[in-house]
Amino acid sequence: MLIDKFNRKIDYLRISVTQRCNFRCQYCMPEKPFEWTPKEDLLSYEQMFKFIKVAIDKGIKKIRITGGEPLVRDDLYKLIKMISSYKPDIDLALTTNGYLLKQQIEKLKNAGLKRINISIDSLEKETFWYLTKKNVLENVLVGIDLAIRSGLIVKLNSVIIKNVNENEIIKLYNFAKKRDIQIRFIEYMENENAYSNLKTLCSKDIIKRIKQNSPIEEIDKKENSAAKLFKDKDNYIFGIIEPYDDSFCKTCNRIRLSANGDLIPCLYYEDSLNIKKSLYNNQKIEKVLNEVIEKRPEKNKWSYPTKIDTSSKQISSRAFYFTGG
């Protein structure tokens, strides 16, 4: 069992299998110069699996595959198959933009994938293109419906940005409700790699929009969930994720592994340890794992940009496409 110094049990591992993405989302990786880690410096699936086996043996019960966009890495189903074969009952999930699901959904499901989160921030072609710089909304919509038909547990993630897609909150809400899948609205989280003109629409304003459509009430959530859950008059459940609120840090149960081998204790936290040199020895893997657990901070350092002096506000310098944010 993995326990940090704040007595939190760590049983959730997020793995970024690639930094690359086929979208250029303005809140994550806008079109500007950036550097890729050379392919030869990335962990192979076999190297990742060596670490994953130790992590599972030490108490990891949930694994989420992220990116970049994880489906741009060749044969992702092979890593999923390795994990599910080693631990068939593990909670194995994937986060994707959905564009490549049509080609891969069957292999992913057969390999042992259980759950999938699909990011969709707009249902309008022009806004979708503005946010992603890709004119592929129809492909993503097809991917969502194929994921639902596959029998996987499907959730949608929508980052809501002031004056960009805030007018689509109800449209996205109804889209998910009609398909009986949960949507989680996410506050835009400022970071140094994003387009600088984007502004956060805070959760209270998101909730206010939804309340105009239907009465809602907050309900209990799972202890380790980052999302606050709400229920409408039809008992449809949706979520709100507030990265600027550090209340969920009290029960945070996750660590992150990057594609180049950095083991990261917190999405915001700048410190990490690389696992590559330890991979030839399970005891050394355990040592690195324990050291990173020890480094976990008590809470994140974000604050609402509107509530603090812009000259002193803290935003992340780590690119989310490196860590699967």
LOVO-705382 format. One record per residue: z, y, x of N, C-alpha, C, O in turn. Coordinates in steps of 0.2 Angstrom, whole numbers, padded with zeros to 4 digits, always signed. Example, Ala and Ser with C-alpha at 12.3 -4.5 7.8 and 13.67 -1.06 7.14 Angstrom:
# LOVO-705382
+0039-0028+0066+0039-0022+0062+0039-0016+0066+0042-0017+0071 +0035-0011+0064+0036-0005+0068+0039+0000+0064+0040+0006+0067 
# end
This chain:
# LOVO-705382
+0000-0006+0004+0000+0000+0000+0000+0006+0004+0003+0007+0009 -0004+0011+0002-0005+0017+0006-0001+0023+0002-0002+0025-0003 +0005+0026+0006+0009+0031+0003+0009+0037+0007+0010+0036+0013 +0008+0043+0005+0008+0049+0009+0015+0052+0010+0019+0049+0006 +0016+0057+0014+0023+0060+0015+0025+0063+0008+0031+0065+0008 +0021+0064+0003+0023+0067-0003+0024+0062-0008+0025+0063-0014 +0025+0056-0006+0026+0050-0010+0020+0049-0015+0022+0046-0021 +0014+0050-0014+0008+0049-0018+0005+0042-0016+0004+0042-0010 +0004+0038-0020+0000+0032-0019-0007+0033-0018-0010+0036-0023 -0010+0031-0012-0017+0032-0011-0021+0026-0013-0021+0021-0009 -0025+0026-0018-0029+0020-0020-0036+0021-0022-0039+0017-0025 -0038+0027-0020-0045+0029-0022-0049+0032-0016-0047+0036-0013 -0055+0029-0015-0059+0030-0009-0066+0033-0011-0069+0029-0015 -0067+0039-0009-0074+0042-0011-0078+0041-0004-0076+0043+0001 -0084+0038-0005-0088+0037+0001-0095+0041+0000-0099+0040-0004 -0096+0046+0005-0103+0049+0005-0107+0045+0010-0106+0045+0016 -0112+0042+0007-0117+0038+0011-0123+0042+0014-0126+0039+0018 -0124+0048+0012-0129+0052+0015-0127+0060+0014-0124+0062+0009 -0130+0064+0018-0129+0071+0017-0135+0074+0014-0135+0080+0011 -0140+0070+0013-0147+0072+0011-0147+0073+0003-0143+0069+0000 -0151+0077+0000-0152+0077-0007-0159+0079-0009-0162+0083-0005 -0161+0077-0014-0168+0079-0017-0168+0085-0021-0173+0087-0023 -0162+0088-0022-0161+0094-0026-0159+0099-0021-0156+0098-0016 -0159+0106-0023-0157+0111-0019-0152+0115-0024-0153+0121-0025 -0147+0112-0026-0142+0116-0031-0139+0122-0028-0137+0122-0022 -0140+0127-0032-0138+0134-0029-0130+0134-0027-0128+0138-0023 -0126+0130-0031-0119+0130-0029-0117+0125-0024-0111+0124-0023 -0122+0122-0021-0120+0117-0016-0124+0117-0010-0122+0118-0004 -0131+0117-0011-0135+0116-0005-0142+0120-0006-0147+0118-0007 -0141+0127-0007-0147+0131-0008-0152+0131-0003-0151+0129+0003 -0158+0133-0004-0163+0133+0001-0162+0138+0006-0163+0144+0006 -0159+0136+0012-0158+0140+0018-0157+0135+0024-0156+0129+0023 -0158+0137+0030-0158+0133+0035-0151+0129+0036-0146+0132+0035 -0151+0123+0037-0145+0119+0038-0147+0113+0042-0153+0111+0043 -0142+0110+0045-0143+0104+0050-0141+0098+0047-0136+0097+0043 -0145+0092+0048-0144+0086+0046-0141+0082+0052-0142+0083+0058 -0136+0077+0051-0134+0073+0056-0139+0068+0057-0142+0065+0052 -0142+0067+0063-0147+0062+0064-0145+0055+0061-0140+0053+0061 -0150+0052+0059-0149+0045+0056-0146+0040+0060-0141+0036+0057 -0147+0040+0066-0144+0036+0071-0136+0037+0072-0132+0033+0074 -0134+0043+0070-0127+0045+0070-0123+0043+0064-0117+0044+0063 -0127+0041+0058-0123+0039+0052-0121+0032+0052-0123+0028+0056 -0116+0031+0049-0113+0024+0048-0118+0020+0044-0121+0022+0040 -0119+0014+0047-0123+0009+0043-0119+0006+0038-0113+0007+0037 -0122+0003+0033-0118+0000+0027-0113-0005+0030-0108-0006+0027 -0115-0009+0035-0111-0014+0038-0105-0011+0041-0099-0013+0041 -0106-0005+0045-0100-0001+0047-0095+0001+0042-0089+0001+0042 -0098+0004+0037-0094+0006+0031-0090+0001+0028-0085+0002+0026 -0094-0005+0027-0090-0011+0024-0085-0013+0028-0080-0016+0026 -0085-0013+0035-0079-0015+0039-0073-0011+0037-0068-0013+0037 -0074-0004+0037-0069+0000+0035-0066-0001+0028-0060-0001+0026 -0071-0002+0023-0070-0003+0016-0065-0009+0015-0060-0009+0011 -0067-0015+0019-0063-0021+0018-0055-0020+0020-0051-0022+0016 -0054-0016+0025-0047-0014+0027-0044-0010+0022-0038-0011+0020 -0048-0005+0020-0045+0000+0015-0043-0004+0008-0038-0003+0005 -0047-0009+0006-0046-0013+0000-0040-0017+0001-0035-0017-0003 -0039-0020+0007-0034-0024+0009-0027-0020+0009-0022-0023+0008 -0028-0014+0011-0022-0009+0011-0020-0006+0004-0015-0003+0004 -0024-0007-0001-0022-0005-0007-0027-0001-0011-0026+0001-0017 -0033+0000-0008-0038+0004-0012-0041+0000-0018-0043-0006-0017 -0040+0003-0024-0042+0000-0030-0049+0003-0033-0052+0000-0038 -0050+0009-0031-0056+0012-0034-0060+0015-0029-0058+0018-0024 -0067+0014-0029-0072+0017-0024-0077+0020-0028-0080+0017-0033 -0079+0026-0026-0084+0030-0029-0089+0032-0023-0087+0034-0018 -0096+0030-0024-0101+0032-0020-0104+0038-0021-0106+0039-0027 -0104+0043-0016-0107+0049-0017-0112+0051-0012-0114+0047-0008 -0114+0058-0011-0118+0060-0006-0116+0067-0004-0110+0068-0003 -0121+0071-0003-0128+0072-0005-0129+0068-0011-0125+0068-0016 -0136+0066-0012-0138+0062-0017-0138+0055-0015-0143+0053-0011 -0134+0050-0017-0133+0044-0014-0139+0039-0015-0141+0035-0011 -0143+0041-0020-0149+0036-0021-0155+0038-0017-0160+0034-0017 -0154+0043-0013-0160+0044-0008-0159+0040-0002-0164+0039+0002 -0153+0037-0001-0152+0032+0005-0155+0025+0003-0154+0023-0003 -0159+0022+0007-0163+0016+0005-0158+0010+0004-0152+0010+0007 -0159+0007-0001-0156+0000-0003-0149+0001-0004-0145-0003-0002 -0147+0006-0008-0139+0007-0009-0136+0001-0013-0130+0000-0012 -0140-0002-0017-0137-0008-0020-0134-0013-0015-0130-0017-0017 -0137-0013-0009-0134-0018-0004-0127-0017-0003-0123-0021-0002 -0125-0010-0002-0118-0009+0000-0114-0010-0006-0108-0013-0006 -0116-0009-0012-0113-0010-0018-0111-0017-0019-0106-0020-0021 -0116-0021-0017-0116-0029-0018-0111-0031-0013-0107-0036-0015 -0110-0028-0007-0105-0030-0002-0098-0029-0005-0094-0034-0004 -0097-0023-0008-0091-0022-0010-0089-0026-0016-0083-0029-0016 -0093-0027-0021-0092-0031-0027-0091-0038-0025-0087-0041-0029 -0094-0041-0020-0093-0048-0018-0087-0049-0015-0084-0054-0016 -0084-0044-0011-0078-0044-0008-0072-0044-0013-0067-0047-0012 -0073-0039-0018-0068-0038-0022-0071-0037-0029-0072-0031-0031 -0072-0042-0033-0076-0042-0039-0073-0037-0045-0076-0034-0049 -0066-0037-0044-0063-0033-0050-0061-0025-0048-0058-0022-0051 -0064-0023-0042-0063-0016-0040-0067-0012-0044-0072-0013-0047 -0064-0006-0046-0067-0001-0050-0072+0003-0045-0071+0007-0041 -0079+0001-0046-0084+0003-0042-0089+0008-0046-0092+0006-0051 -0089+0014-0043-0093+0020-0047-0097+0023-0043-0097+0023-0036 -0102+0027-0046-0107+0031-0042-0108+0038-0045-0107+0038-0052 -0109+0043-0041-0110+0050-0044-0117+0051-0041-0119+0051-0036 -0122+0053-0046-0129+0055-0044-0132+0060-0049-0129+0062-0054 -0137+0063-0046-0141+0068-0050-0145+0065-0056-0148+0068-0060 -0146+0058-0055-0150+0055-0060-0157+0054-0059-0160+0050-0063 -0160+0058-0055-0167+0058-0054-0170+0051-0052-0176+0050-0055 -0167+0048-0048-0170+0041-0046-0167+0035-0050-0168+0029-0048 -0163+0036-0055-0160+0031-0059-0165+0026-0062-0164+0020-0062 -0171+0029-0064-0176+0025-0067-0178+0019-0063-0179+0013-0065 -0179+0020-0056-0181+0015-0052-0176+0010-0049-0177+0005-0047 -0169+0013-0050-0164+0009-0047-0159+0006-0051-0154+0002-0049 -0158+0008-0058-0153+0007-0062-0152-0001-0062-0146-0003-0062 -0157-0005-0063-0156-0012-0064-0153-0015-0058-0148-0019-0058 -0155-0013-0052-0152-0016-0046-0145-0014-0045-0141-0018-0043 -0144-0008-0046-0137-0006-0046-0132-0009-0050-0127-0011-0048 -0134-0010-0057-0130-0014-0061-0129-0021-0059-0123-0024-0059 -0134-0024-0057-0134-0031-0055-0130-0032-0049-0127-0038-0048 -0130-0027-0045-0126-0028-0038-0118-0027-0040-0114-0029-0035 -0116-0025-0045-0109-0024-0047-0106-0017-0049-0100-0016-0050 -0111-0012-0049-0109-0006-0051-0106-0006-0058-0109-0009-0063 -0100-0003-0059-0097-0003-0066-0097+0004-0070-0098+0004-0076 -0097+0010-0066-0097+0016-0069-0102+0021-0065-0103+0020-0060 -0104+0026-0069-0109+0031-0066-0107+0038-0069-0107+0038-0075 -0107+0043-0065-0106+0050-0067-0113+0053-0065-0115+0053-0059 -0116+0056-0070-0122+0059-0069-0122+0067-0070-0119+0069-0075 -0124+0071-0065-0123+0078-0065-0129+0081-0069-0135+0079-0067 -0128+0085-0074-0133+0089-0077-0130+0095-0079-0125+0096-0084 -0133+0101-0077-0130+0107-0078-0134+0112-0083-0131+0117-0085 -0139+0109-0085-0143+0113-0090-0148+0108-0094-0151+0103-0091 -0150+0110-0100-0154+0106-0104-0161+0110-0105-0165+0108-0109 -0161+0116-0102-0167+0120-0103-0171+0120-0096-0168+0121-0091 -0177+0119-0097-0181+0118-0091-0181+0124-0086-0180+0123-0080 -0181+0130-0088-0181+0136-0083-0174+0136-0080-0174+0137-0074 -0169+0135-0083-0162+0136-0080-0161+0130-0076-0158+0131-0070 -0163+0124-0078-0163+0118-0073-0166+0119-0067-0164+0118-0061 -0172+0122-0067-0176+0123-0061-0172+0129-0057-0172+0128-0051 -0170+0134-0060-0166+0139-0056-0160+0136-0052-0159+0138-0047 -0157+0132-0055-0151+0129-0052-0152+0124-0047-0149+0123-0042 -0158+0120-0048-0159+0114-0044-0165+0115-0039-0166+0111-0034 -0169+0120-0041-0176+0121-0038-0180+0115-0038-0185+0114-0034 -0179+0111-0044-0184+0105-0045-0185+0105-0052-0181+0106-0057 -0192+0104-0054-0194+0104-0061-0194+0097-0063-0200+0094-0065 -0188+0094-0064-0188+0086-0065-0183+0085-0071-0180+0079-0071 -0182+0090-0075-0177+0089-0081-0178+0082-0084-0173+0078-0086 -0184+0081-0086-0186+0075-0090-0184+0069-0087-0182+0064-0090 -0185+0068-0080-0183+0062-0076-0176+0061-0077-0174+0055-0078 -0172+0066-0076-0165+0066-0077-0162+0063-0084-0158+0059-0084 -0165+0066-0089-0164+0064-0096-0165+0057-0097-0162+0053-0100 -0171+0054-0094-0173+0047-0095-0168+0043-0091-0166+0038-0093 -0166+0045-0085-0161+0042-0081-0154+0041-0085-0151+0036-0085 -0152+0046-0088-0146+0046-0092-0146+0041-0098-0142+0037-0099 -0152+0041-0101-0152+0036-0107-0153+0029-0104-0150+0024-0108 -0156+0028-0099-0157+0021-0096-0150+0019-0094-0148+0013-0094 -0146+0023-0091-0139+0021-0089-0135+0019-0095-0131+0014-0094 -0135+0023-0100-0132+0021-0106-0134+0014-0109-0130+0010-0110 -0140+0013-0109-0143+0007-0111-0141+0001-0107-0141-0005-0109 -0140+0002-0100-0138-0003-0096-0132-0006-0097-0130-0012-0095 -0127-0002-0101-0121-0005-0102-0115-0002-0097-0109-0004-0098 -0118+0002-0092-0113+0005-0088-0109+0010-0092-0111+0013-0097 -0102+0011-0089-0099+0017-0092-0101+0023-0089-0102+0024-0083 -0104+0028-0093-0107+0034-0091-0103+0040-0093-0100+0041-0099 -0103+0045-0088-0100+0051-0090-0105+0057-0087-0109+0055-0082 -0105+0062-0090-0109+0068-0087-0104+0073-0084-0099+0075-0086 -0107+0076-0079-0103+0082-0075-0108+0088-0076-0114+0088-0075 -0105+0094-0078-0109+0100-0079-0105+0106-0076-0099+0107-0078 -0107+0108-0070-0104+0114-0067-0106+0120-0071-0112+0122-0072 -0102+0124-0073-0103+0130-0078-0102+0136-0073-0097+0138-0070 -0108+0140-0073-0108+0146-0069-0109+0152-0074-0114+0153-0078 -0105+0158-0072-0106+0164-0076-0113+0167-0076-0116+0167-0071 -0115+0168-0082-0122+0172-0083-0128+0168-0081-0133+0170-0080 -0127+0161-0080-0132+0157-0078-0133+0151-0084-0138+0151-0087 -0128+0147-0085-0128+0142-0090-0123+0142-0095-0122+0137-0098 -0119+0147-0095-0113+0147-0099-0115+0147-0107-0111+0145-0111 -0121+0149-0108-0124+0149-0115-0126+0142-0117-0127+0141-0123 -0125+0137-0113-0127+0131-0114-0121+0126-0115-0122+0120-0116 -0115+0129-0115-0109+0124-0115-0109+0120-0122-0108+0114-0121 -0111+0123-0127-0111+0119-0134-0117+0114-0134-0116+0109-0136 -0122+0117-0131-0128+0112-0131-0127+0106-0127-0129+0100-0129 -0124+0107-0121-0122+0101-0117-0117+0097-0120-0117+0091-0120 -0112+0100-0123-0107+0097-0127-0110+0092-0132-0108+0086-0133 -0114+0095-0136-0117+0091-0142-0122+0085-0139-0122+0080-0142 -0125+0087-0134-0129+0082-0131-0125+0075-0129-0127+0070-0130 -0119+0077-0126-0115+0071-0124-0112+0068-0130-0111+0061-0130 -0110+0072-0134-0106+0069-0140-0111+0065-0144-0109+0059-0147 -0117+0067-0145-0122+0063-0149-0123+0056-0146-0124+0051-0149 -0122+0055-0139-0123+0049-0136-0117+0045-0135-0116+0040-0132 -0111+0048-0137-0104+0045-0137-0102+0044-0129-0100+0038-0128 -0104+0049-0125-0102+0048-0118-0098+0055-0116-0099+0060-0119 -0093+0054-0112-0089+0060-0110-0092+0064-0106-0096+0062-0101 -0092+0071-0107-0094+0076-0103-0088+0080-0100-0083+0081-0103 -0088+0081-0093-0083+0085-0090-0086+0092-0088-0091+0092-0084 -0084+0097-0090-0086+0104-0088-0082+0106-0082-0076+0105-0082 -0085+0108-0077-0082+0109-0070-0083+0117-0068-0088+0120-0069 -0077+0120-0067-0077+0127-0064-0081+0127-0058-0080+0122-0053 -0086+0131-0057-0089+0132-0051-0084+0134-0045-0080+0138-0046 -0085+0130-0040-0080+0131-0034-0083+0135-0028-0088+0132-0025 -0081+0140-0026-0084+0144-0021-0084+0141-0014-0079+0138-0013 -0090+0141-0011-0090+0138-0004-0095+0142+0000-0100+0145-0003 -0094+0141+0006-0099+0145+0011-0106+0143+0011-0110+0147+0013 -0107+0137+0008-0114+0135+0008-0118+0136+0002-0124+0135+0001 -0115+0139-0003-0118+0141-0010-0121+0148-0009-0120+0152-0005 -0126+0149-0014-0129+0155-0015-0124+0160-0017-0120+0159-0022 -0123+0166-0013-0118+0170-0014-0117+0174-0020-0111+0176-0022 -0122+0174-0024-0122+0178-0030-0118+0175-0036-0118+0178-0042 -0117+0168-0036-0114+0164-0041-0107+0166-0042-0103+0167-0038 -0105+0166-0049-0098+0168-0051-0095+0162-0055-0099+0159-0059 -0089+0161-0054-0085+0156-0058-0084+0159-0065-0082+0164-0067 -0085+0154-0070-0083+0155-0077-0077+0150-0078-0077+0144-0077 -0071+0154-0079-0065+0150-0078-0064+0145-0084-0067+0146-0090 -0060+0140-0084-0059+0135-0089-0057+0138-0096-0059+0136-0101 -0053+0143-0096-0050+0146-0102-0056+0149-0106-0056+0149-0112 -0061+0151-0103-0067+0154-0106-0072+0148-0108-0075+0149-0114 -0072+0143-0105-0076+0137-0107-0073+0134-0113-0076+0133-0118 -0066+0134-0113-0062+0131-0119-0063+0136-0125-0064+0133-0131 -0063+0142-0124-0064+0147-0129-0071+0146-0133-0071+0146-0139 -0076+0145-0129-0083+0143-0132-0083+0137-0136-0086+0137-0141 -0080+0132-0134-0079+0126-0137-0075+0126-0144-0077+0123-0149 -0070+0130-0143-0066+0131-0149-0069+0135-0155-0068+0134-0161 -0074+0139-0153-0078+0142-0158-0083+0137-0162-0085+0139-0167 -0084+0131-0159-0088+0126-0162-0084+0121-0166-0087+0119-0171 -0078+0120-0163-0074+0115-0167-0067+0115-0164-0065+0117-0159 -0062+0114-0169-0055+0114-0167-0054+0108-0162-0057+0103-0162 -0050+0110-0156-0049+0105-0151-0041+0105-0150-0038+0110-0151 -0039+0099-0147-0032+0099-0144-0032+0095-0138-0036+0091-0137 -0027+0097-0133-0027+0094-0127-0023+0087-0128-0018+0087-0132 -0025+0082-0125-0022+0075-0125-0020+0073-0118-0022+0076-0113 -0016+0068-0118-0014+0065-0112-0020+0062-0108-0024+0060-0111 -0019+0063-0101-0024+0060-0097-0021+0055-0092-0015+0055-0092 -0025+0051-0089-0023+0047-0084-0019+0051-0078-0021+0057-0077 -0014+0048-0075-0010+0052-0071-0014+0055-0065-0012+0060-0063 -0019+0051-0062-0022+0053-0056-0029+0057-0058-0032+0059-0053 -0030+0058-0064-0036+0061-0066-0037+0068-0064-0032+0072-0065 -0042+0071-0061-0043+0078-0060-0045+0082-0066-0044+0088-0066 -0047+0078-0071-0049+0082-0078-0044+0082-0083-0040+0077-0084 -0043+0088-0086-0039+0089-0092-0043+0086-0098-0049+0088-0098 -0040+0083-0102-0044+0080-0108-0042+0083-0114-0037+0085-0116 -0048+0084-0119-0047+0087-0125-0050+0083-0130-0055+0079-0129 -0048+0083-0137-0051+0080-0142-0053+0084-0148-0049+0089-0149 -0059+0084-0151-0061+0088-0156-0059+0085-0163-0056+0079-0163 -0061+0088-0168-0059+0085-0175-0062+0079-0177-0060+0075-0181 -0067+0077-0173-0071+0070-0174-0068+0065-0169-0071+0059-0169 -0063+0067-0165-0060+0062-0160-0064+0061-0154-0064+0056-0151 -0069+0066-0153-0073+0065-0147-0069+0068-0142-0066+0074-0142 -0069+0065-0136-0065+0067-0130-0070+0070-0125-0075+0067-0123 -0068+0075-0122-0071+0078-0116-0066+0081-0111-0060+0081-0113 -0069+0083-0105-0064+0085-0100-0066+0092-0097-0072+0094-0098 -0061+0095-0094-0062+0101-0090-0059+0100-0083-0053+0097-0083 -0063+0101-0078-0060+0100-0071-0059+0107-0068-0064+0111-0068 -0053+0109-0066-0051+0115-0063-0050+0115-0056-0044+0114-0054 -0054+0115-0052-0053+0115-0044-0048+0120-0042-0045+0120-0037 -0048+0126-0045-0044+0132-0043-0036+0130-0045-0032+0134-0043 -0035+0126-0050-0029+0124-0052-0026+0118-0047-0029+0113-0047 -0021+0119-0044-0018+0114-0039-0013+0109-0043-0010+0105-0039 -0013+0109-0049-0008+0105-0053-0010+0098-0052-0005+0093-0051 -0016+0096-0052-0018+0089-0051-0017+0086-0044-0017+0080-0043 -0015+0091-0039-0014+0089-0032-0007+0085-0032-0007+0080-0028 -0003+0086-0037+0004+0082-0037+0003+0075-0037+0007+0071-0035 -0003+0073-0041-0004+0065-0041-0011+0063-0038-0013+0058-0040 -0013+0067-0034-0020+0066-0031-0019+0059-0027-0015+0058-0023 -0024+0055-0028-0024+0048-0025-0030+0046-0021-0031+0040-0020 -0033+0051-0018-0040+0050-0015-0040+0052-0008-0037+0057-0006 -0044+0049-0004-0047+0051+0002-0054+0050+0002-0057+0047-0002 -0057+0053+0007-0065+0053+0008-0067+0051+0014-0065+0053+0020 -0073+0047+0014-0076+0045+0020-0083+0048+0020-0087+0047+0015 -0085+0052+0026-0092+0055+0026-0097+0050+0029-0095+0045+0032 -0103+0052+0028-0108+0047+0030-0108+0046+0038-0111+0041+0041 -0105+0051+0042-0105+0051+0049-0099+0048+0051-0097+0048+0057 -0094+0046+0047-0088+0042+0049-0082+0046+0049-0076+0044+0051 -0082+0053+0046-0076+0057+0046-0072+0054+0040-0074+0054+0034 -0065+0053+0041-0061+0051+0036-0057+0057+0034-0053+0060+0039 -0057+0060+0028-0055+0066+0026-0049+0066+0021-0050+0063+0016 -0044+0069+0023-0038+0068+0018-0038+0072+0012-0035+0071+0007 -0042+0078+0012-0043+0082+0006-0049+0086+0006-0052+0087+0011 -0052+0087+0000-0059+0090-0001-0059+0097+0003-0064+0099+0006 -0053+0101+0002-0053+0107+0005-0051+0107+0012-0054+0111+0016 -0047+0102+0014-0043+0102+0021-0049+0101+0026-0053+0097+0026 -0048+0105+0031-0053+0105+0037-0052+0100+0042-0057+0098+0045 -0046+0097+0042-0045+0092+0047-0048+0085+0045-0048+0084+0039 -0049+0081+0050-0052+0074+0048-0051+0070+0055-0050+0073+0060 -0052+0063+0054-0052+0059+0060-0059+0055+0059-0060+0052+0053 -0062+0053+0064-0068+0049+0064-0066+0042+0065-0062+0040+0070 -0069+0037+0061-0067+0030+0062-0072+0026+0066-0070+0020+0067 -0077+0029+0069-0082+0025+0073-0079+0021+0078-0081+0015+0079 -0075+0024+0082-0072+0020+0088-0067+0015+0086-0066+0011+0091 -0065+0015+0080-0060+0010+0078-0063+0004+0075-0060-0001+0074 -0070+0004+0074-0073-0001+0069-0073-0008+0073-0074-0013+0069 -0072-0008+0079-0072-0015+0082-0066-0019+0081-0065-0025+0084 -0060-0016+0078-0054-0019+0078-0050-0016+0072-0049-0010+0071 -0048-0021+0068-0045-0020+0061-0039-0016+0062-0037-0012+0058 -0035-0017+0067-0029-0014+0068-0030-0007+0070-0026-0002+0068 -0035-0005+0074-0037+0002+0075-0039+0005+0069-0038+0011+0068 -0043+0002+0064-0045+0005+0058-0039+0007+0054-0038+0012+0051 -0034+0002+0054-0028+0004+0050-0024+0010+0053-0021+0014+0049 -0024+0010+0060-0021+0016+0063-0024+0022+0061-0020+0027+0059 -0031+0023+0061-0034+0029+0059-0033+0030+0051-0031+0036+0050 -0033+0025+0047-0032+0026+0040-0025+0029+0039-0024+0033+0035 -0020+0026+0042-0013+0028+0042-0012+0036+0044-0008+0039+0041 -0015+0037+0050-0015+0044+0052-0018+0049+0047-0015+0055+0046 -0023+0047+0044-0026+0052+0039-0022+0053+0033-0021+0058+0030 -0019+0047+0031-0014+0048+0025-0008+0052+0027-0006+0056+0023 -0006+0052+0033-0001+0056+0035-0003+0064+0035+0002+0068+0034 -0009+0065+0036-0011+0072+0037-0013+0075+0030-0014+0081+0029 -0012+0071+0024-0014+0074+0018-0009+0080+0016-0003+0080+0017 -0013+0086+0014-0009+0092+0013-0006+0091+0006-0008+0087+0002 -0001+0095+0004+0003+0095-0002-0002+0097-0008-0002+0094-0013 -0006+0102-0007-0011+0104-0012-0016+0108-0009-0016+0110-0003 -0022+0109-0013-0027+0113-0010-0026+0120-0009-0020+0123-0012 -0030+0124-0007-0029+0131-0005-0033+0136-0009-0033+0142-0008 -0037+0134-0014-0041+0138-0018-0037+0142-0022-0032+0140-0025 -0040+0148-0024-0037+0153-0029-0043+0156-0032-0048+0157-0030 -0042+0158-0039-0047+0161-0043-0049+0167-0039-0045+0171-0037 -0056+0168-0038-0058+0174-0034-0057+0180-0038-0056+0185-0035 -0056+0180-0044-0055+0186-0048-0047+0188-0048-0046+0194-0050 -0043+0184-0045-0036+0185-0045-0033+0187-0038-0028+0189-0038 -0038+0187-0033-0035+0189-0027-0040+0194-0023-0046+0195-0025 -0038+0197-0018-0042+0202-0014-0047+0198-0011-0046+0193-0007 -0054+0200-0012-0059+0197-0010-0060+0197-0002-0063+0192+0001 -0056+0201+0001-0056+0201+0008-0052+0196+0011-0053+0194+0017 -0047+0193+0007-0043+0188+0010-0044+0181+0006-0040+0176+0008 -0048+0180+0002-0049+0174-0002-0051+0169+0002-0055+0170+0007 -0049+0163+0001-0050+0157+0005-0056+0153+0001-0054+0151-0005 -0061+0151+0004-0066+0147+0001-0068+0141+0007-0066+0142+0013 -0070+0136+0004-0072+0130+0009-0077+0132+0014-0083+0134+0011 -0076+0130+0020-0082+0131+0025-0085+0124+0026-0091+0123+0029 -0082+0118+0023-0085+0112+0023-0090+0111+0018-0089+0113+0012 -0096+0109+0020-0102+0108+0015-0100+0102+0010-0098+0097+0013 -0100+0103+0004-0099+0098-0001-0103+0092-0001-0102+0086-0002 -0110+0093+0002-0114+0087+0002-0113+0083+0008-0115+0078+0009 -0108+0085+0013-0105+0081+0018-0100+0076+0015-0098+0071+0018 -0096+0079+0010-0090+0075+0008-0090+0072+0001-0086+0069-0001 -0096+0074-0003-0096+0071-0009-0092+0075-0014-0089+0072-0019 -0092+0082-0013-0087+0086-0018-0090+0086-0025-0087+0089-0029 
# end
